Amino acid sequence: MKLTEHCHQLLLPYLKNSKIAVDATFGNGNDILFLAKNLAKEAQIFGFDIQEQAFMKTTELLHQAQVTNCKLFLAGHENIKAILELEKVSEIDLVMFNLGYLPQGDKSITTTETKTILALSQSLEMLSQNGLLSLMIYPGHPEGIVESESINTWLINLPKNYQCIKMENYPIKANSPYLILITRRN
């Protein structure tokens, strides 16, 4: 099973009580469609991406699936807090990050260490009690290596009220993708 599929399975228990979900890097729309199909109809989903190609493809995917509870923003994930505050959202129950570059897109456009750390910090600040943040990391390209190292340093300094789990596919190879799950506890 691919880590992205495993991530979806792990998120299912969190979705039944989630009212606000965020796909911080919606890309081709697979994660946001997963959220839309598994969250309650009254739940709100917000998606962020910087690429117009991703925005158009995801908009079409959601339209074909007749999803009406998603709001997409052609904006970087480092703007999560500012945009959600404008939307009158102060708390997030679930946040998904799928870092790297857009599959079948321009591989020179990637998530970056500085913007990702800012987005992660904002997301954790807004994360509800018992909320969940999932983070797929791809260190198999130059920016991904830098981003991965920076995230690992950031994770070491998480406050004690956050629990962090790392998952990798076995056999573990250098620069293989991995999944981080972060939950907020009392």
N, C-alpha and C positions, 0 to 999 in steps of 0.2 A: 504494500500500500504506500502511495506517495505521502510525503509529510503533509502536504496541503490537504489531502483527503483525511488523513489522521487528525489533523487540526480541526476540520469540520466535525468529525465524530466527537472530539473532546469538547467542542463548544455547545453541542446540542443541549446538555442539561442546563446551561446558563441561559439559553434562548427563551425558555418557557416563561421566565419572570422578567425578561429584559424589556424595557419600554423605549429606551434610546440606545441605538447602536451606531457605530461609526466604522466605515471602511476608509481608512486613512490613505490608501493607495489603490483605488478601484481598478485601474488597469483595464483589462478586457471584460471586467464585470462578473467574473465567476464567484468571487467571495460575496459581493453585494447581492447577487441573485440568490446565493445560498442563504444569506440572512433574510432576504425578503420571503423566501419560501418557508422558512422555519420559525420566524417570529410571529407573534400575534398580529392580526390585521391592523390593530390600533397602534402598534409600535411605530416609532419613527426611525428612519435610517438616513444617515447623512454620509455622502461619499465625496472624497477629495482626490483630484489628480491634476497634474499640470499639463498634460498633453491633450490637445484637441482631438487627436485620433482616438484616444481612450474615452474621452467624453462622448464622442459621437457613437462609438461602438457600444458602450455601456447604455447610453440612452436608448438605442435601438433594441438592445437585448431586453431591457426592462419593459419597453413598450410592447414587444412581442409576447412577453410573459404576463402582460397586463398588471404590472406592479405599479401601484399608485402611492405607496407610502415611503418613497425614496426621494431625496432631494440631493442633486449632484452639484458640485462646485468645481469649476475650472480654476483651481487654486491649490497651492502646495499645502502639504499636511502641517507645515509650521504655522499655518493660519487657523488651525482647528479652534482654539479657544476664542479668538476674536470673532470668527464667523458664527460659531455656536452661540456665543453671547448675544449677537445680533438676532439670532433665531430664538432667543429667550430660553436657551438650554443651559443649565448650570451643572448638570450631572449626566454622566454617561455610564450605562450598565455594561457595555461591551465594545471594545475597540479592536479592530483587526489591522495589522500592518503586514504587507507583503512587499518587501524591499527589493531593490535592484532596478532592472529596466523592464520596459514593456515587452512581453514576448511578441515576436513578429513585428517589433517596432524598432525605432532608432536606438541602438545599444549605447550610443554616446550620451543619451539622456537617462540619467540614473538618479536614484535617491542619493542624498549626500549626508555625510556624517553630521555636520552642524545643524542642518534643517531637521534631520531625523531625531537627534537628541532633543532639540527644542520641542518637536511634536510629541515625543514620548513623555517629556516632563509635563507638558500641558495636559496630555491625556491622563496621566496618573493623578494630576492635581484635580481633574474633573471626574475621576473614576468613583462610582458609587461604592458604598459599603458592600463587600462581597462581589464587586464588579470584576471583570476579567479583561486583560489586554493580551492579545496574541500577536506574536512577532515572528514572521518567517524571514530568516536572514540568509543571504546568498553571498558568501565570501569568495566565489569562484571568478571574480573579475576585479581589476585594480581598485576601483572605488568601493566595491563590496568588502575587500579586505580591510581597508581603512575604516569603513563604517562598522564592520563587525568588531574590530578592536576597540573602537570608541564606545560602542554599545556595551561591550563586556566590562569596560572600566566604569561606565555609568551604572551598570547593574550592581557592581560591588558596593556602590555607595547608596543603594536604595535604603530608605528608612525601614526600620524593623517591622512596621505594620504591613509590609508587602512580602508575599511569598513568591519565589521565582523557581520555575522548573525548566530545565533544558532537555530537549529531546533530539536525538539524531538517529538516522537510519544506520543499521549495522550491516556490513562492516564500515567503520568510520574511516573516511579518507580525508586527506588534507583538503581544506577549502570546500568541503561538502556543505550543502544547505543544512540549517538546523532551525528548530522551533523553540521559542521561549514563550512560556505562559506566566503571566504575572497576575496575582490576585491581591486584592486589598482586604485586609483583615482588621479586626477591632484594634 
